Amino acid sequence: MGQGDIAYFGIRHHGPGSADSLAQALQDLQPVAVLIEGPSDASALLPLLARPEMQPPVALLCYPEEDPASTSFWPFAEFSPEYQAVLWAVDNKAALRFIDLPSSARFSEAAVEGAEKVDADEAKESSERDDVAPHRRDPIGTLARAAGYEDGESWWSDIIEQNPEPGPIFAAISDAMMTLRDGEGSIAEFEAQREAHMRLEIAVARKEFDGPIAVVCGAWHVPALQATPQKNDQALLKGIARRKSTMTWAPWTGPRLALGYGYGAGVVAPGWCKHLWRTRGRRDAATLWLAMIAAVLRVKGHLVSSASLIEAERLARTLAAIRERPKPGFEELRDAAIAALFNGEALLWALVEAELLLGADVGEIPPDTALAR
């Protein structure tokens, strides 16, 4: 979504469809600078993500020098839009920086107390959401329910992740979020500070660079960031406690990207997201997923015939048609597998669920990765 020389790309964190659409959009735009939602004091570490030895999932690790126990992480998977944006920027020699509040401004007791500290933003905001309207706590879920879906995951998957003809996705996302945020009034202080900081950073970049600039952020923030800096933005940021922080990259794991593991910005099934990313543009994604299910079952000593696999695929496609979805998602493939491969025994799905949906990936970082202060 453009605004003069600035293009705003509202993404879903760790969404393979968002990552694919973003990579194509950046190629079309050819920005001279790419600004990403993330701790601004860690910008110098971003190019390291593009090193061949850096194998995601990995996480940016930040902690106060005097208190390593207050560590926060910002994870990146190969299907994370932010990760793909970094790769594009490095490959195309575009300027690259984070624009969110610096990590040094986040290490307060309120931000980390009692949290797993997987994501600093999520840890802080979760304590402020109890009295927040549902559409602000879960904007994607609100849109999903309006479209007749039971959950936001399925809606986003159909519209973004698996839509063979998504069209002007980022413009549609911007319009949808603008509608949700229209007339919202005041927002939580921490979120207001984050958006104020990002607006100011975008304004600085606009003056600094001559050419198109890409802003990559969570979809919810797009309407706020499209606004010109507000009169009180500087005032909002005054008095924020700042502590010296240490930063580096650390290996991460596939399961720790999952929402069920306490990561507030996570996805339901990281293994499925990885599969969608690696089979993007292919017509046999469903076939390959069922083959993976069969492989796991066979390793566990279960007989799976080719005829059963063919029947499972037919059933999955039929279910998708009945449910008016563009192609089988992991729900349709799960239901079809239970019916055709597990003889209707839903409990047996647990034999493959963790291995396939969560995955077992472990990232790697270059051996010479150093701490940054």
C-alpha positions in Angstrom: 0.0 0.0 0.0 1.7 3.2 -1.1 1.8 6.7 0.2 3.9 9.0 -1.9 7.4 7.5 -1.9 6.6 5.1 0.9 5.0 1.7 0.4 3.5 0.0 3.4 3.3 -3.8 3.5 1.1 -5.2 6.3 2.1 -8.8 6.9 1.3 -11.6 9.2 4.3 -12.6 11.3 5.6 -15.9 10.1 3.0 -16.2 7.3 4.4 -18.0 4.2 1.8 -16.4 2.0 2.7 -13.0 3.3 6.4 -13.8 2.7 5.8 -14.8 -0.9 3.6 -11.8 -1.7 6.1 -9.5 0.0 9.1 -10.9 -2.0 7.2 -10.2 -5.2 6.1 -6.8 -4.1 9.7 -5.8 -3.2 10.9 -7.0 -6.6 8.3 -4.9 -8.3 8.9 -1.8 -6.2 12.7 -1.9 -6.1 12.9 0.2 -2.9 16.2 1.9 -2.0 15.5 1.2 1.7 13.6 -1.4 3.6 12.3 -0.6 7.1 11.2 -3.5 9.3 9.2 -3.7 12.5 11.8 -4.7 15.1 14.2 -3.2 17.7 16.0 -0.2 16.1 19.2 -0.6 18.1 19.7 -4.1 16.5 19.7 -2.8 12.9 23.4 -3.4 12.5 22.8 -7.1 13.1 20.2 -7.5 10.3 22.7 -8.1 7.4 24.0 -11.2 9.2 20.7 -12.9 8.5 21.7 -13.1 4.9 25.0 -15.0 5.5 24.9 -18.5 4.0 25.9 -20.0 7.4 22.8 -18.5 9.0 20.2 -21.3 8.8 16.7 -20.4 10.2 14.9 -20.7 12.5 17.1 -18.2 14.4 16.2 -15.5 16.9 17.6 -12.1 17.7 18.5 -12.1 21.3 18.6 -9.0 23.5 19.2 -8.5 27.2 20.3 -5.8 29.6 24.0 -6.1 30.3 23.4 -6.3 34.1 20.5 -8.7 33.9 20.8 -11.6 31.3 17.8 -13.2 32.9 15.6 -10.6 31.2 16.4 -11.8 27.7 13.9 -11.2 24.9 13.8 -12.9 21.5 12.6 -12.0 18.1 12.4 -15.2 16.1 12.8 -15.6 12.3 11.9 -18.6 10.2 12.6 -19.0 6.5 8.9 -18.4 5.9 8.9 -15.2 7.9 8.1 -12.1 5.7 10.7 -10.1 7.7 13.4 -12.6 6.9 12.6 -12.6 3.2 12.7 -8.8 3.3 16.1 -8.9 4.8 17.4 -11.3 2.1 15.9 -9.1 -0.6 17.5 -5.9 0.8 20.9 -7.5 1.1 20.8 -9.1 -2.4 19.7 -5.8 -3.9 22.0 -3.5 -1.9 19.1 -1.6 -0.3 19.5 0.2 3.0 18.1 -2.0 5.8 17.0 -1.1 9.3 14.6 -1.8 12.1 12.3 1.0 13.2 10.5 -0.1 16.3 11.3 0.9 19.9 14.9 -0.1 20.7 15.4 -3.1 22.9 17.0 -0.9 25.5 13.6 0.8 26.0 11.7 -2.4 26.7 13.4 -3.9 29.7 11.1 -2.9 32.4 9.5 -5.1 35.0 6.1 -4.7 33.4 7.5 -5.9 30.1 9.1 -9.1 31.3 7.7 -10.1 34.7 6.2 -13.5 34.6 6.5 -13.9 30.8 8.5 -16.4 28.9 10.1 -13.4 27.2 9.9 -15.0 23.7 8.8 -11.7 22.2 9.2 -8.4 24.0 6.2 -6.7 22.3 3.9 -9.6 22.9 5.0 -9.9 26.6 4.3 -6.2 27.2 1.0 -6.0 25.3 -0.5 -9.2 26.7 -0.8 -7.5 30.1 -2.7 -4.7 28.5 -5.2 -6.7 26.5 -7.7 -7.9 29.1 -9.8 -4.7 28.8 -9.2 -4.2 25.1 -12.0 -4.7 22.5 -11.8 -8.1 20.7 -11.1 -6.6 17.3 -7.9 -5.0 18.8 -6.8 -8.1 20.6 -7.4 -10.3 17.5 -8.0 -8.2 14.3 -7.5 -11.2 12.0 -10.0 -13.3 14.1 -12.5 -10.4 13.8 -12.2 -10.4 10.0 -12.5 -14.2 9.9 -15.7 -14.2 12.0 -17.2 -11.5 9.7 -16.4 -13.8 6.7 -18.1 -16.8 8.4 -14.9 -18.6 9.6 -14.5 -20.1 13.0 -10.9 -18.9 13.5 -8.5 -16.4 12.0 -5.9 -19.0 11.1 -8.2 -20.7 8.5 -9.4 -17.3 7.1 -5.9 -16.0 6.7 -4.7 -19.3 5.2 -7.4 -19.1 2.5 -7.1 -15.5 1.7 -3.4 -15.1 1.9 -1.5 -18.3 2.4 -3.2 -20.5 -0.2 -5.0 -18.1 -2.5 -3.8 -18.9 -6.1 -4.8 -15.4 -7.2 -4.5 -13.1 -4.2 -4.7 -9.8 -6.2 -3.7 -6.5 -4.5 -3.3 -8.1 -1.1 -1.5 -5.4 0.7 -4.0 -2.7 -0.3 -6.8 -4.9 0.8 -5.1 -5.6 4.2 -4.6 -1.9 4.7 -8.2 -1.1 4.0 -9.4 -3.9 6.3 -7.2 -2.7 9.2 -8.2 0.9 8.6 -11.8 -0.2 9.0 -11.1 -2.1 12.2 -9.2 0.8 13.7 -11.5 3.5 12.7 -12.7 5.5 15.7 -10.7 3.3 18.1 -9.8 6.2 20.4 -6.9 5.9 22.7 -4.7 2.8 22.6 -2.4 1.1 25.2 0.6 3.3 26.1 3.2 0.8 25.0 1.5 0.3 21.6 1.2 4.0 21.2 4.9 4.5 22.0 5.9 1.8 19.5 3.8 3.3 16.7 5.1 6.8 17.5 8.7 5.6 17.3 8.0 3.9 13.9 6.3 7.0 12.5 9.3 9.1 13.5 11.8 6.6 12.0 9.8 6.5 8.7 9.8 10.4 8.6 13.6 10.3 9.1 14.0 7.8 6.3 11.8 9.8 4.0 14.2 12.8 4.3 17.3 10.6 4.0 16.6 8.5 1.0 15.9 9.5 -2.6 13.6 6.8 -4.0 10.9 4.4 -2.9 11.0 3.1 0.6 9.3 -0.1 1.8 7.9 -0.4 5.3 7.3 -4.0 6.5 5.2 -4.3 9.7 2.4 -6.3 11.3 -0.9 -5.6 9.5 -2.5 -4.0 12.5 0.0 -1.2 12.5 -0.4 -0.1 8.9 -3.1 2.6 9.4 -1.2 4.2 12.2 2.1 4.2 10.4 0.6 5.7 7.2 -0.3 8.8 9.2 2.2 11.6 9.4 4.1 12.0 12.7 1.8 13.3 15.4 2.4 16.4 17.5 2.7 14.3 20.6 4.9 11.5 19.2 8.1 13.0 20.7 6.4 13.6 24.0 5.2 9.9 24.1 8.8 8.8 23.9 10.2 11.1 26.6 11.1 9.4 29.8 11.3 5.9 28.5 13.8 4.0 30.6 16.9 3.0 28.6 19.4 0.4 29.7 22.5 -0.8 28.0 21.7 -4.0 26.1 23.6 -6.8 24.6 22.4 -8.3 21.3 23.3 -11.3 19.2 21.8 -14.1 17.1 20.9 -17.5 18.6 19.6 -20.8 17.1 15.9 -21.3 17.5 13.6 -24.3 17.0 10.5 -25.0 14.9 8.2 -25.8 17.8 9.1 -22.5 19.6 7.5 -20.7 16.6 4.2 -22.2 17.6 1.4 -20.3 19.3 0.8 -23.3 21.6 4.3 -22.9 23.0 3.5 -19.5 24.4 4.8 -17.3 21.6 2.2 -14.6 21.2 3.1 -13.8 17.6 3.4 -17.5 16.7 1.5 -19.7 14.2 -0.6 -22.8 14.9 1.5 -25.1 12.8 5.1 -24.1 11.9 5.6 -27.4 10.1 2.7 -26.7 7.8 3.9 -23.1 7.2 7.3 -24.4 6.2 5.6 -26.8 3.8 3.5 -24.0 2.3 6.6 -21.9 1.8 8.7 -24.7 0.1 5.8 -25.8 -2.1 4.6 -22.3 -3.1 3.6 -22.2 -6.7 3.3 -26.0 -7.0 0.1 -27.9 -7.7 1.1 -31.0 -5.8 1.4 -29.5 -2.3 -1.4 -31.6 -0.9 0.0 -34.8 -2.5 3.4 -34.1 -0.9 1.9 -33.4 2.5 0.0 -36.7 2.4 3.2 -38.4 1.4 5.0 -37.0 4.4 2.2 -38.3 6.6 2.6 -41.7 5.0 6.4 -41.6 5.6 6.0 -40.9 9.3 3.4 -43.7 9.7 5.6 -46.2 7.9 8.6 -45.3 10.1 6.3 -46.0 13.0 5.5 -49.5 11.6 2.0 -48.8 10.1 1.1 -50.0 6.6 -0.1 -47.3 4.2 -1.1 -48.4 0.8 -1.0 -46.2 -2.4 -4.7 -46.7 -2.8 -5.3 -45.2 0.6 -3.2 -42.2 -0.2 -5.1 -41.6 -3.4 -8.4 -41.9 -1.6 -7.2 -39.4 1.1 -6.2 -36.9 -1.5 -9.6 -37.2 -3.3 -11.4 -36.8 0.0 -9.3 -33.7 1.0 -10.1 -32.0 -2.3 -13.8 -32.8 -1.9 -13.8 -31.4 1.6 -12.1 -28.2 0.4 -14.8 -27.8 -2.3 -17.6 -28.4 0.2 -16.1 -25.9 2.6 -15.6 -23.4 -0.3 -11.9 -23.2 0.2 -9.5 -22.6 -2.7 -7.5 -25.8 -2.0 -7.1 -28.3 0.8 -5.6 -26.8 4.0 -4.0 -28.8 6.8 -7.5 -29.2 8.3 -8.9 -30.9 5.2 -5.7 -33.0 4.8 -5.9 -33.9 8.5 -9.6 -34.9 8.3 -9.0 -36.9 5.1 -6.0 -38.7 6.6 -8.0 -39.7 9.7 -10.7 -41.1 7.5 -8.6 -42.8 4.8 -5.3 -43.6 6.6 -6.4 -44.0 10.3 -9.7 -45.8 9.8 -11.6 -42.9 11.4 -9.5 -43.1 14.6 -8.9 -39.4 15.4 -6.8 -40.2 18.4 -4.2 -41.8 16.1 -3.5 -38.4 14.5 -1.3 -37.7 17.5 1.2 -40.2 16.0 2.1 -37.6 13.3 0.7 -34.3 14.6 3.8 -33.1 16.6 6.3 -34.2 14.0 4.5 -32.7 11.0 2.7 -29.6 12.4 5.3 -28.5 14.8 8.4 -29.8 13.1 11.8 -30.5 14.6 13.9 -27.9 12.9 16.9 -26.4 14.8 18.5 -23.3 13.4 22.2 -22.6 13.0 24.3 -19.4 13.3 27.8 -18.7 12.0 30.4 -19.8 14.5 31.9 -16.3 14.5 28.7 -14.6 15.5 29.6 -12.0 18.2 27.8 -10.1 20.8 26.9 -6.5 20.0 26.5 -3.7 22.5 
